[in-house]
């Protein structure tokens, strides 16, 4: 499975289509996970969806048709928990307020918590401590955005992820036109505009402005300024609303018409919310929602892939798999880095054996559009019993420290008090996370190709991309993920395809994609801790990997159904 944004290579999806048509890519990929800037969006590199129509600036129907002619199937996102403030539904709410047909499409924070908290001085309910301590935060502070209704009232709405409120610069002419030239002279308007500009630049509240002897105009000025308020953000959907479920049905149908076969359910674990329960994968509500979505998807001939980051010890991945869903294997990236850095197969093979023993269907990866998962490797509680992680806390901290020393940036999770409660992921290219060692990257790719599941390949990893510090440093921590999202020009591609590390990866990927051996059974050879031996067998076809975790050399032997055998050694 190839993985990229529509504009990760060249200028638009048409350039990626041309890439996949090249001889070097023949038979390499049978899936393409196209990230959600394929749709109309405005934030978070696509994960703030305005609507699920094709983004005509980057994608055309012809592009998708050409990919399908290459026998490539599509995986798209359904961002289940939220929509952009620029969505038609939220814009309708801003315009019509209580009269909007989408009044209950989003979650009114005060309505949700009215019986479970105390009204605070800022106009929003503060949940009782017993509830607030269960909230799982993706940013500091309570997850709310204050929304101005047409009647001038401020209403808090649930906003788990990003938010930003801006005010356009207010000119003297704007104020004169709003108040009336007969009441406000240009000179007075210029002075008021200067006061407003200084307050907004300082990020102070407009209601706190001291107009001095011009206070008679305050309420009118505040009203004019607030009417021009601009929002940027992702608003949580109210899954108690029938309209939301109609929207999901319509969207899945639309995605199928775009050619989708597999749908990644982004942020699904935040969808079900209920006072007194955690706001992340609470039960049984989350299961009820997944079952309902699965039935809608079945009607549209789609497969759902729930996207979930949670500690291994909690066992949620097993529960999802047991209910017939494939899962994302977020454990592999950290385990592979640990195996190569520590020259040990112990922890990686433990997980691979578990996959085969429990018959867990996965999509795995090394790098991706997001960070390298770390929270996922931890231990945790399941049914009141503590379970160890795939790595110990000390081992995870060591992996994090190494990646940070190599230029990575840590992403954390927060409590309601704004304090960090856990590390989450590390943002870095996988190549840089390995110390930009080509031998390590080559072996990491070989191991991934022999692990059960569908291997997903991030475009930048394929071309041995390095950390983009300039992109990561723009606008503080908000851009950390851009460290691993560098757009490659067609000239970059031409140069990269001359490198052995790129051509070797394509050779490994092609073997995995076309050999029938990988449709069979995996066996793990008996070796010491410093080596890995994995073999796939299927009706006479075999593929074997013998790898040395100390010097990163490996040999792959492939026997076709007709008995033709080929052995390649990589040093």
N, C-alpha and C positions, 0 to 999 in steps of 0.2 A: 504494500500500500504506500503510494507516494503521498506526501503531506506538504502542503504549501498554501500560501495566500495566492489569490489570483494575480497579484502583482509582485510576487516574491522573485520572479525571474523576468527580466526585461521590464515592460511597461504594463502588460495586461495578460489575461489568460491565453490569448492567442500566441504569445511568445512561449509560454509553457507547453502549449500544444505542439509547437514546432520542435521544442526540445525533445518531447516524448516520441516524436516521429523519427528522430535521428537513429542511425544504425546502432550507435552505442547503447541505446535504450531498448532495442528490440527484445521483446519477451521479458523485460525486467519487471514490469508492474501490471497488475490486473485490477487494482483499485486506485482511486484518487480521493483522498480526504481534502476537499477544498474548503478552506476556512471561511468564516461567515462574512467577510467583505465581498463575497460572491453575491450577497444580498445588500439591500440599502440599510446602511447603519451610520452611526455618527461618533462612535466612541469605543475605547477598549479594543481597538483593532478588529472591529466587527461584532463584538459580543454585546453591543447595545443596538439591538435591531429596531429599525424604523418600520420596515415591512419585509416580507420574504419574496418580493419581486426581485428579478435579477438586476444587479447593479450594472447598468448599461455602460458606465464609464470604464468598467474593467472586464465585463463578460458579455458574450453574445450567445444566442441560441446555437449559432453555427459552431462556436467553440465546443459546446457540450456535445453536439452531434458528432464532431470530428473525434472527440475522445471516445465516444461510444463505438465509433467505427474501428477504433484501436482495441476494442473489447475491454475497455476500462469501465468498471462500475464506480458509482459515486457514493461517497459518504458525506452527508451534510449535518449541520447542527440545527437542533431546535433548542433555543435558549429558553428553557422551560419556566424559570423563576421570574423573569423580568422582561420589560420592554423599554425602549428609549422614551425619554420625555418628548421626543419629536415624533412619536408614533401617532397615527390618526386618533387612537383611543385616548391618549393622554391630552392631546391638543383639544379634543372635544370636551374633556373634563375642565380644562383651563378656561375654555370659552363659555361653557354653559353652567358650570358649577353643579349645584344640587339638581338642576334640570337635565344634566347630561345623561344620556342613555348608558354612559360608561361610568356613572357615579360609583358603582360597586365593583368595577373591573379591577381597580387597584385597592390597596389596603389602607383604609383610614385608621391611623394608629390609635387615635382616641376612641373610636368605636370598638376597636379590637380589645383595648385594655381597660375600658371604662369601669368594669367591675373588679379589676385586678391591680389597681394602682391608685396613685394620688395625683391630682392635677398640680403641675408645677408652675412656677412663675412665668415660664416662657410660653405657656399655652399648650403644652403637651403633657400627657399622663406619664408619670414615672412609675413603672411597674414595681410592685412590692418586691422586696429583696429576694424572697423565695423563688420568684419568677425571673428576675433580672439576672440572678446568678446562673441560670440555665441557658442564657442567651449566648450563642456562638457567633462571635463578631469577625467580620472581614476587614474592619477598619476601626480606629478609636472612636469611642462615644456611641450613643444610641443610634440605631439605624433608621433615621428619619430625615425627611426633607420637608421643610415648611413650604406649603403651596398656597399661593394667594388666589382666592376665589373671586368671581366677578363682583360679589357684594362687598369686597374689601377685607373679608375675614381671612385669617391664616389657619390653614388646616395641616396637621402633620400627617405625612404618608410614609408607609414603610419603604425603606430604601437600603437594602442590604449592602449594595456595592457602591459604585461611584456616584458622586454628586458634585455639582458646581453651580453657583448662582452668580450671574454677572448683571451689571447694569450698564447699558450703553451711555456714552458721554451725553450729558444733557446741555444743550445750547441755550443761550438767552432767547433765541427765536422760538425754540420749543416751549419754553416757559411762557412767553408772551402769548403764543397761539393757544396754549392750554388755559391760561387764566383770563386772557383778554387784554388787548393793547390799551383799551380805555382805562383799565385798572392798574396795569403794571407797565411802567416805562421801560425803555430799553436799558437805561442805565441801572435801574433797580434789578432788572432781570439778569444783567451781566454779573452783578454782585452776588445775587442768589445762586446763579449757575456756578460761580467760583467756589462758594461755600459747599455746594452739593458735590462738586468735583473733588474737593480736598477730602471730604468725609468718605466718599466712596473709594477713593484711592487708598485711604488708610484702613479700608475694610471695616469701617464702623457702621453702625446701624443708622439708617436714614431717619428713623423716628427720634434718634438721640441728637439730631442737629439742633444747635442753638441759633435761631435766626435773629436774635436780638430784637431791634425795633421793627423788624420785618416779620414778626411772628404771626401776623394776621394772614400771611400767605402760606404758613407752614403746612396745614392739612392739604391744601390744594397741590402744593409742590410735592409733598410725599405721595399723594395719589398719582400724580403725573409720572413720577419716578418709578413707582411700584408697578404701574400699568405696563411699563416697558421692561420689567424684569425678564431676564433670560435664564432658562434652565439648561443644564447639561447633566445627564445622569440616566440611571437604569432603575425603573420603578417596579417594585415587586407586584406580581399579579395575585389577585384574590381568587384562589381556586375554589372558594365557596360559591363563586358566581357561575351561573350557567353559561353566560356569555364567554367566559374564559375557556370553557370546554368546547364551545362552538368554534372558538378561535383555534384551538389545538387541532380540531378535526379539519377545519379549512386549511390550516397550515400544512398538516401532513399530506393532505391531498395535493397541495401546491408543490411541495417538495418532491412528491412522487412524479408529478408532471414535469419537474425539472430533470428527472432521470435518477432520482435517489433510489438506493436499495437499502442502505444502512443509515440510521439516524442516531447521532450522538445526542443524548439528553444532557445538555449543559446545565449545571447547577440544580439538578432535579431534587437533590436532598434538602434544599432550602424551601421547597414549595409548600409542603404541608406545615401549617402553623396552628398552634392551639395553646391558649393560656394554660400554664401549669406543666407544659412539656417543653423539651428542648426544641429550638427552631432549626435543627439539623437532623434529618433522618429519624424523626420520631415515629413510633410504631403504635398501633397498626396503620396510622393514617398514610404514611408514605407507601406502604404496600398496597393499600387500597387505590391510591393514585396511579401507581405503576401498573396494576392490573387493568385499570380503566384505560390507561394509555396504550397498553399492549393490545387490547381488543380493538381500539381505533386503528392502530398500526396494522394489525392483521387484516382489517378491512381494506387497507390501502396497499397490502402486500409489501410491508416494510418491516425491517428488523430493527429493534431498539437496542442501543448500547448506553446504559446508564453510566454517566461520568461521576465517579465518586472518589474523593480523597478522604481516607480515614485510616486509623492505625490498624495494622495487621492484626494486632491482638484483639481487636473488637470483633473480628470475623465477619464484618458486613459484606465483604467480597464473596465469602462462601454462601451467605444467605441469598445474595443476588443471583449467583450462579445456580443455586439449588432451585430457584424459581424459573429457570429456563432462559436467563439472559446471558449473553456474553459479557465479560467484564474487561475493563482496562487494566492491564498489568502495569501498575505504577510502581511495582517493587523492583522490576528488572534494572532500571537505570542505576540506582544506588548500589544494588548488589553487584553489578558488573564493575562499577568503579572500584568498589571495595575489593573484589576478587583480583583485579589487575594490580591495584596498588599494594595489596598485602600478599599477593602470590598464593592465594588459597582458594580452593574450590568448595570449601565446606558449607558456606552459607548459601551460595548460589545454587549448588546442587540440591540442597535441602528443599529449596523452593521449587525447582524444576521437578523433583520427584513428587512433591505435593500436587503439582499441576496434573501430572499423569495419573497419580493414584486416585485423585478426586474427580478426574475428568472435567476440569474447569476449562471452559472455552474462553480464550482471551484475544485481545489485540495488544501487542506489546510494542515497546519503543525504546530507543536510547534517549534522543532529544525530541523536543516538540515545540510548539508555539509558546508553551508555558514554561515554568521552571523545572528543574530536576527535583522530583518529589523526595521529601525527607520524612515528613510526618507519617507517611504510609508505612514506613519500616518499623515503627515503634510497637511496643507491647501495649496491652490494654485490658479492659474488663469485658468479658462476655458471659452473660447469664450469671453475674455475680462472682465469676472466677477469673483471677488474674492470669493472663497468658503472656508469654515472652514475645518479643518482637523478632523479626527476621534478623535484625542486628540489635545489639545492646545499645543503650543510650550513649555509652562512652564511644562505641564504634561509630554510631551515627554522627556524634559531635566531631570525631576525627575526620570522617568523610567531608563534613561541612567545612571544617577548618582548612582542609587541603584545597577544596574547590575555591574557597575565599582567597587563599594564598595565591591561587592561580588566576584571580581576577573576578571571581563570582560575587554575586550580591545576594544577601539573605532576605527572604520574604517571611514575615511573621504573622501570627494571628493575635487578636487582642480580646481582652475582656471588656465589659461595659464601662469599667473605670479608666479605659485607655491604656492599661498596662499590658505588656506582652505576656501571653500565657503559653505560647508554644512557637517553635520554628515551624515553618510550613514547607518551603521549598528554597532552592538556590537557583538564581538566574545566571546562566552561563551557557555557552555552546558546549556540546558534549566533547568536542575536540579539545577545547580549552580546559574543560573540567578534567581531562586526562593529561593535562600538562602539555598539550599540543604535540604529543608523541604519536607519530603516524603508525608505528608498530602496534601501539595499544588500540588505536582506533580501528585498525584493520582486524585485529583479533576480536575486539568488542563486536564488530559487525558480524564476523563469522559466528560467534557465540549466539548472537541474536537470531541469526538465520536458522540455527539448530534448536532453538527453544520452541516448545509447543505454542500454537497460536498464530495469528496473522501478524507478520512483522510490519510495523509502520515506520517509514523512513522519512525523517525530517530533511527537507531539501538542503539546508545549510550543513548538516552533518555529512551528507553525501559528498559535498564539495569541500569538506574539511574546513568549514568556516571558523573564524576566530572571534573572540569577544569584541563587540563593538562598543568600546567605552564611551565614545562621544555620544552615541545614541542613548546609552544607559544613563548618562549624567544630565541629560536634558530634563528640566522640571523635577528634579529630585527623585524620590523613590517611585513616583508614578510611572517612570519610564524604564525601570529596571528590566522589564521583559524585552525591551528593544535591544538589549545586548545580544540577543539570539535571533534577530529578525532582519538581518541585513538584506537589502534587495541586491540581487546579483544581476549585473548587466550581461548582455549577450557576449560582450568581450570577456567578462569574467568567466563565463561558461566555457568559452573557447580555450582559454588558458588552463582552466581546471581540468578539462577533459584530456589534457596532455600529461597529467600527473598520474603516477602509478597508484597512489592511494585512492584516487577516484575510480580509475579503471578496475582496480582490484575489487572495490566494493560493488561495482556494477556486475562483475563476474560472479561474486558470491550471491548477490540478489537474484540474478538470472537463474542460477542453479536452484535456489529455493523456489522460485516461481514456476519453473517448468518440470522439475524432476518429480515423477510419481512416487519416489521414495518417501517424500514428506507427507504423503497421504496415508502412510502406514503407521507403524508402531515405533516409538522411541525406546532405545535401551541405553543405559548408562554403564560404561565400562568401569571395571574395578582398577583404579589407579591410586597413586599417592596423592596427597593434598595439593601438590604443586602442578598437577596435570589434569586435563579434562579429556575424556573420551566419550563421545556421543555418536550413536548410530541409528539411522532411520532405515526401516525395512518395509517393503511393500511389493509383494508378488514378484520377487526376483530383482527388483531395483533396490539398491542400497546407497546410502550416503553417510560417510563417516568423517568425524572431526577428531583429530588428535592434536591437542594444544598444550604448550608449555607456558605456564603462568609466570615463570621467572624471566624468560627472555622474549616472550610474546610470539615465538615462532609457532607455526601450526601447519598441519598437512590435511588436505581434504581428498578423500578417495571416493569416487563415484562410479558405481556400476549400473549401467542401463539394463533395461529388461532383456535386450538382445545379448547381454553378456559383455558388451564393450566396456572396458574399465579405463578410467583416467585418474591419475594422481597428480595433485599440484601442491607444492610446498611453498609456504610464504615465510620469509625470514625478516 
